[in-house]
Amino acid sequence: MIRFENVSVVYEGAGAPVLRGVDLTVPEGELVLLAGPSGVGKSTLLNAVCGLVPHFTGGTLRGRVTVDGRDTRTHRPRELADVVGTVGQDPSAHFVTDTVEDELAYGMESLGIEPQVMRRRVEETLDLLGLAELRDRPIATLSGGQRQRVAIGSVLTPHPRVLVLDEPTSALDPAAAEEVLAVLQRLVHDLGTTVLMAEHRLERVVQYADRVALLPAPGAPVVVGPPAEVMAHSPVYPPVVGLARLAGWEPVPLTVRDARRRAAPLRERLADSPVPVPVPAPFSAPVAAQGSGGGVPARGPLARLLRRNPASVPDAAPLLTVERLAVRRGRVEALRAVDLRVAPGETVALMGRNGAGKSTLLGALVGMVEPAGGTVRVHGLEPHRTAPKELIRHAGLVPQEPRDLLCSDTVAAECRAADADAGAAPGSCRELVSALLPDVADATHPRDLSEGQRLALALAVVLTARPPLLLLDEPTRGLDYAAKARLAGVLRGLAAEGHGIVLATHDVELAAELAHRVVILADGEVVADGPTADVVVSSPSFAPQVAKVLAPRPWLTVAQVEAAL
Amino acid sequence: MRLRAPEARRSNALHAGAWWLWALGLAVAASRTTNPLLLGLLVAVSGYVVAARRTDAPWARAYGAFVKLGLAVLLLRLVFSVLLGSPIPGSHVLVTLPEVPLPDWARGIRLGGRVTAEQLVFALYDGARLAALLICVGAANALANPARLLKSLPGALYEAGVAGVVAMTFAPTLVADVLRLRTARRLRGRSTGGVRAVLQVGLPVLEGALERSVAVAASMDARGFGRTAPVPAAVRRLTAVLTLGGLFAVVIGVYGLLTAGGTGGEAGIGYGLPCAAAGTALALAGLRLGGRRSVRTRYRPDRWGVRAWLVAGSGLLVAALVLALDSPALHPGVVPLEAPGLPLWPALAVLPGLLPAFVAPVPGQPAAPVRVPRNPVRASEKEAVG
């Protein structure tokens, strides 16, 4: 159905080709997962299927890409619109109209499909994707998961034979991601649609794939094969595969169910060993239990830079106290009676579905949102009454889109601006950047950094003011496993130095690896607050894969198991 | 029971054009009078209909904005009248401002000087008329979905319509961008006010808008926007000839009509009218033929049903009646000052404008889950508003 023959893509001005000599055939009715670290050209490959590369993006494409027998060289994207449906990384950038129903019909209108047929297909698609309740809603009022489903629906209505999806579940909470994947599964099974999708969060999708196409490194040839075979040697792999590699299971199980059936001997072996604390609780740290995380290397330089002596920190007073906080937006109560305490050195993960109030809570902690009731105290200060210049010395937030924080056109200028903003000694920010991102040139434009590098730069900018309380909103969006591991190492180091960290995240694996405590928000209220293991192990949607495999004992991460064996 | 207006759904949605005709009818009526009581009645009629039939969509908030704009215009008119004086002769001097002496060449312009009650009342009437006009237009904006109005354009103008729709969905995201970047400034410890802040936020916002427009363009292309049907070369050429020829004829015709009053005399009218009419017909034929190139179909277009006729007709009826009932009472005098009276027949003529509040479909409850308010008084308020 999709055929790449010796395809190379070079963008103008770039030295090396993004893709080199790609040969890939996707037969009809298959779901193929495109995996690989970031920056290997996954998005380029996907956009080459619908002809946007090179017709829209520019650059030179060598070789031949055909879809359903149509060569993208001679067919412009609009002439492929009836065979290929494409949803990009950001569904919001995809919408042309303003209501759900119009959006579903838009593609069909362009193709000139009969009005009666359009009506029927819109109704079918509304049912298929569970959107019937939302049909008249303006798209701007939808949640992330709903938007993603509308975006998929809008390319489904013209009945394309190929569906191309770029990170369809990255921005979604676990439940919404399941919803979207269930829909894809149904399309492949019932309608015989061919699906090609890229995704960083392999733990969510790899079990649905018929085959995996792996781009191991930039310019490297594609490795295609059954998921279990490819995952056994892939540089990116979900935790369940990590556990399998550790335990030496062959072939590699991809689902929690398969892994559980194999895990009986491992569970027995682990039955007697005490479960090590994943991250040492603040100031009771048994250092041996730290596992193999990257916290140790990050601690040295950062501690020096931040001039913070770990021994001097433990004062019992919490960094952050939130009592009965209420926030209203118009008539809607975004937060209601929220209590939260964060001690120095403690890492707290805020979880909950899209729209549960996580970002609002973080906003209230840095004074962007005024409380309607209750109190917020950061180091004794009320954030919304504190001048921004003063507040950044006490609490720093890395927003969901780290790019918003960056306003200069080179890394060096960004660092100078950060020093000036924070009133820090010239060069402090640059030193932090060098510690977090060893090989970034001064003259690089922040836009040309990868997602992970941009996040690190934003983190350095925030840390320049040396706030003891660090807040991160959805930090792992768009990060591959390597970037995530680096981030986890850095954050662990910061916590060890006495920073209080609050991170709002959908990423259960990250929470399991980093957090001492997990707070679950639902509908603006705290529904669970406790040590990570207690909260997540019993929850079907918030439990990490290792916990599901090794339940009922609270093992959370591969690193823990590795340390115990 | 059968006559009660149904709950609004997509299938019985009132044609956006009907709302616009209704509002334009009221606006025409407003433009024909300076009687403040009558103008107030017109604004009240439009306000009542908006309150009864407005949805909670973003554009529905336009009415409040237009009311504020109208009041601002009224105020501005008064301020100008006070500062610049007025040709209205008056004997009731309220206050005398210091007059700024102006050089000879600026004769006829006055800055400061006497302020009379007559000139203020005149400015008030005049400003009220403008404000009422604006508020009527605001009512149309609040009641009609602008995207649906653009969708009713003929096929050949479809591209322009889509551009309009995309631009409209763009404005709210631009506002959201500004807010996001301002909060980001706060996170860096910078102040969010002042000219520098605006400049520093402006550039990234424009950059973001540009990036987003490229993304939307890519998405539209990938979803088949701009696909064209193969049209024989002869038809294409005929389309071009018809459209261009038609526009040319319209230009000649309008020239003839405009010069008719002056030197051209009767001859101007003689060729002007037929030329303009023929040109319009040719251009329309060209547009219709041009529509053949577009393959696109329409999903659930708004139908022009009985209710649309009633709504549009009620507005046009108001306009027609006020035009027909032209009387001195519509223009209360200011010299000498007199209290304006409410003329009975024109006032009754405005009332048909209320019809849409009874025949247009009632907007349903919002689909979004509404939390139960804890305060029972609030709940009853809400029902009254909804």
Interface residues (C-beta under 8 A of the other chain):
Chain A: C50 G51 L52 H55 F56 T57 R76 P77 R78 E79 L80 A81 D82 V84 G85 T86 G88 D90 S92 A93 H94 F95 V96 T97 D98 T99 E101 D102 A105 Y106 G107 M108 E109 S110 L111 G112 I113 E114 P115 M118 R119 V122 E133 L134 R135 D136 R137 P138 A140 T141 S154 V155 P158 R331 V332 E333 G363 V366 G367 M368 P388 K389 L391 I392 G396 L397 P399 E401 D404 L405 C407 A417 A418 D421 A422 V461 V462 A465
Chain B: R9 R10 A57 P58 A147 V162 V165 V166 M168 T169 P172 T173 R180 L181 T183 A184 R185 R186 L187 R188 G189 R190 S191 T192 Q200 P204 R212 A215 V216 A217 A218 S219 M220 D221 A222 R223 G224 F225 G226 R227 A229 V295 R296 T297 R298 Y299 R300 A367 A368 V370 R371 P373
